[in-house]
Amino acid sequence: AYATGEKIKQFGAVIWSHHGIFCAGPDFDVAFGLMDTIEKAAEILIKVMSCGGKKQFITSEQIMALAEPYHVNIDKNMLD
């Protein structure tokens, strides 16, 4: 629980494998929106994997190139 508390300060969401997800935000709508987005992404991944998985990916450089036009701060450490 303490480790989750520290990580959620840094990332806003913590996923516990086989248990669930913890999200935080300035209000319920932001926290719920983050959780809903992560859940939908996971659902898409599971569906793709169950169909044999598409072997496509986006490079770290391509992800970073999307940050500025979408006004998103990306932690470069998460891409390594």
Order of alpha helices (4+ residues) and beta strands (2+ residues): alpha-beta-beta-alpha-alpha
